[in-house]
């Protein structure tokens, strides 16, 4: 176990750190990746232990808390009760939909930065995505039975409330993961979601949404770069329709805002602060923190994620770096430098699930990081979510033993 390292291990110090905030992704970290998101499962021991951390723990995910595909439903199924998690405070507190949907551990939800017209638009989009996807699949894969396509579309289209998406993991299976067909599916997914963006523009909502691609290869101007499949990497599996400004790194400031309020009764960025109020660069986010959050109020941050990418562009010989967790983990690392805090970055190898991802088991970081990457991992959970869950359960027990919090 990592706790058996020598006493100067930087994480060992966190056991005694009172002003501490864990910020953790969910899928691929504490829940293994699966082909059908409706079949996700969560460990009740993990849920019970992290609940004891109280305000020192928050999630930050592009998934959602509520709705039939929300993580709250997974927790309720795990405990076999719709009431117990709410009574005992066993929901995962923090931000979902990349920074739009916040909840406490009792499932009390609030949303930030959404207009009524945007909510109305989002409510109609899952059905539109399904219809567009059906047409494209029938046209491009005529050998597949319509019944099969309709069934797969129901799995693939995530009818979430604030971040409707296409998830291709199950569809990859029915084309036998053949590389050319996988790439074709990725192109179809991108075309369908681009059509949704065009539809939003036609309704006067051109400044409302963007497409979040996971995993991605970073950004080119205003758009994320899709990662097409290779023989060694399945590439992008999801594209979500997200509110503009809803980036995890911006969401991190909401969590810091909430944490400082829990300690002092004051919101450093203002009570109504949302991702749409946040600047759009790491440097400016740091500047805002330095202007609003005094040294003594800034907690030591531990970031936990799994979706990090790095691929060399053959044409330019430059590194394309992305992944939905890269931004907030980089910001945590940089805030540690700015505030002279021992912030920590934990990378969880999520290649152990049903979805193919690059792995670090062989000791290299191909497809994940590179020698010039500024993002550095403090700890690598190279045995995946199971190792991370065991680690944080042990961490919670030791921390609560040592601190009267």
ChimeraX attribute file (.defattr): number of C-alpha atoms within 10 A of each C-alpha:
attribute: neighborCount
match mode: 1-to-1
recipient: residues
	/A:1	8
	/A:2	13
	/A:3	14
	/A:4	8
	/A:5	11
	/A:6	9
	/A:7	10
	/A:8	8
	/A:9	13
	/A:10	15
	/A:11	20
	/A:12	18
	/A:13	11
	/A:14	19
	/A:15	19
	/A:16	15
	/A:17	15
	/A:18	14
	/A:19	17
	/A:20	20
	/A:21	23
	/A:22	21
	/A:23	26
	/A:24	24
	/A:25	26
	/A:26	23
	/A:27	22
	/A:28	21
	/A:29	25
	/A:30	26
	/A:31	21
	/A:32	20
	/A:33	24
	/A:34	19
	/A:35	21
	/A:36	17
	/A:37	18
	/A:38	15
	/A:39	10
	/A:40	18
	/A:41	18
	/A:42	19
	/A:43	15
	/A:44	13
	/A:45	12
	/A:46	18
	/A:47	21
	/A:48	17
	/A:49	19
	/A:50	23
	/A:51	21
	/A:52	17
	/A:53	18
	/A:54	15
	/A:55	21
	/A:56	21
	/A:57	21
	/A:58	28
	/A:59	20
	/A:60	32
	/A:61	26
	/A:62	26
	/A:63	25
	/A:64	25
	/A:65	27
	/A:66	18
	/A:67	13
	/A:68	15
	/A:69	19
	/A:70	17
	/A:71	25
	/A:72	21
	/A:73	19
	/A:74	21
	/A:75	23
	/A:76	19
	/A:77	13
	/A:78	17
	/A:79	16
	/A:80	11
	/A:81	12
	/A:82	14
	/A:83	10
	/A:84	15
	/A:85	22
	/A:86	17
	/A:87	12
	/A:88	12
	/A:89	18
	/A:90	24
	/A:91	27
	/A:92	25
	/A:93	24
	/A:94	27
	/A:95	32
	/A:96	28
	/A:97	27
	/A:98	27
	/A:99	32
	/A:100	28
	/A:101	25
	/A:102	25
	/A:103	20
	/A:104	19
	/A:105	20
	/A:106	16
	/A:107	19
	/A:108	11
	/A:109	15
	/A:110	11
	/A:111	15
	/A:112	17
	/A:113	18
	/A:114	15
	/A:115	10
	/A:116	8
	/A:117	12
	/A:118	16
	/A:119	12
	/A:120	11
	/A:121	14
	/A:122	20
	/A:123	15
	/A:124	13
	/A:125	21
	/A:126	19
	/A:127	14
	/A:128	12
	/A:129	23
	/A:130	19
	/A:131	14
	/A:132	18
	/A:133	24
	/A:134	16
	/A:135	12
	/A:136	16
	/A:137	20
	/A:138	15
	/A:139	11
	/A:140	13
	/A:141	15
	/A:142	10
	/A:143	8
	/A:144	14
	/A:145	10
	/A:146	14
	/A:147	9
	/A:148	11
	/A:149	19
	/A:150	17
	/A:151	10
	/A:152	19
	/A:153	23
	/A:154	15
	/A:155	20
	/A:156	23
	/A:157	21
	/A:158	23
	/A:159	23
	/A:160	22
	/A:161	22
	/A:162	27
	/A:163	26
	/A:164	25
	/A:165	25
	/A:166	27
	/A:167	24
	/A:168	23
	/A:169	25
	/A:170	20
	/A:171	22
	/A:172	21
	/A:173	12
	/A:174	15
	/A:175	15
	/A:176	10
	/A:177	17
	/A:178	14
	/A:179	18
	/A:180	12
	/A:181	18
	/A:182	26
	/A:183	20
	/A:184	17
	/A:185	23
	/A:186	26
	/A:187	13
	/A:188	17
	/A:189	25
	/A:190	18
	/A:191	15
	/A:192	22
	/A:193	23
	/A:194	16
	/A:195	15
	/A:196	20
	/A:197	18
	/A:198	13
	/A:199	14
	/A:200	19
	/A:201	14
	/A:202	10
	/A:203	10
	/A:204	10
	/A:205	15
	/A:206	14
	/A:207	10
	/A:208	18
	/A:209	20
	/A:210	22
	/A:211	23
	/A:212	27
	/A:213	25
	/A:214	25
	/A:215	25
	/A:216	27
	/A:217	27
	/A:218	24
	/A:219	14
	/A:220	9
	/A:221	7
	/A:222	8
	/A:223	12
	/A:224	19
	/A:225	21
	/A:226	23
	/A:227	24
	/A:228	20
	/A:229	20
	/A:230	12
	/A:231	9
	/A:232	12
	/A:233	15
	/A:234	22
	/A:235	24
	/A:236	25
	/A:237	27
	/A:238	23
	/A:239	27
	/A:240	24
	/A:241	23
	/A:242	23
	/A:243	25
	/A:244	16
	/A:245	23
	/A:246	25
	/A:247	26
	/A:248	27
	/A:249	28
	/A:250	25
	/A:251	28
	/A:252	27
	/A:253	24
	/A:254	28
	/A:255	23
	/A:256	23
	/A:257	23
	/A:258	21
	/A:259	25
	/A:260	21
	/A:261	17
	/A:262	13
	/A:263	12
	/A:264	10
	/A:265	10
	/A:266	14
	/A:267	20
	/A:268	22
	/A:269	22
	/A:270	13
	/A:271	12
	/A:272	10
	/A:273	17
	/A:274	22
	/A:275	24
	/A:276	19
	/A:277	12
	/A:278	20
	/A:279	16
	/A:280	15
	/A:281	13
	/A:282	18
	/A:283	12
	/A:284	12
	/A:285	19
	/A:286	19
	/A:287	14
	/A:288	15
	/A:289	20
	/A:290	15
	/A:291	11
	/A:292	16
	/A:293	18
	/A:294	11
	/A:295	13
	/A:296	8
	/A:297	16
	/A:298	22
	/A:299	23
	/A:300	22
	/A:301	25
	/A:302	24
	/A:303	27
	/A:304	27
	/A:305	27
	/A:306	27
	/A:307	24
	/A:308	26
	/A:309	27
	/A:310	20
	/A:311	20
	/A:312	15
	/A:313	11
	/A:314	8
	/A:315	6
	/A:316	8
	/A:317	9
	/A:318	10
	/A:319	18
	/A:320	20
	/A:321	21
	/A:322	26
	/A:323	24
	/A:324	26
	/A:325	26
	/A:326	20
	/A:327	21
	/A:328	24
	/A:329	30
	/A:330	19
	/A:331	23
	/A:332	26
	/A:333	24
	/A:334	19
	/A:335	24
	/A:336	19
	/A:337	12
	/A:338	14
	/A:339	19
	/A:340	11
	/A:341	17
	/A:342	18
	/A:343	25
	/A:344	22
	/A:345	22
	/A:346	20
	/A:347	23
	/A:348	28
	/A:349	27
	/A:350	29
	/A:351	21
	/A:352	19
	/A:353	16
	/A:354	14
	/A:355	18
	/A:356	18
	/A:357	22
	/A:358	21
	/A:359	21
	/A:360	20
	/A:361	13
	/A:362	8
	/A:363	8
	/A:364	12
	/A:365	15
	/A:366	16
	/A:367	21
	/A:368	21
	/A:369	21
	/A:370	18
	/A:371	7
	/A:372	7
	/A:373	11
	/A:374	11
	/A:375	18
	/A:376	16
	/A:377	17
	/A:378	16
	/A:379	15
	/A:380	17
	/A:381	21
	/A:382	20
	/A:383	16
	/A:384	25
	/A:385	25
	/A:386	18
	/A:387	17
	/A:388	22
	/A:389	21
	/A:390	14
	/A:391	16
	/A:392	15
	/A:393	17
	/A:394	16
	/A:395	20
	/A:396	17
	/A:397	15
	/A:398	15
	/A:399	20
	/A:400	15
	/A:401	12
	/A:402	11
	/A:403	11
	/A:404	7
	/A:405	11
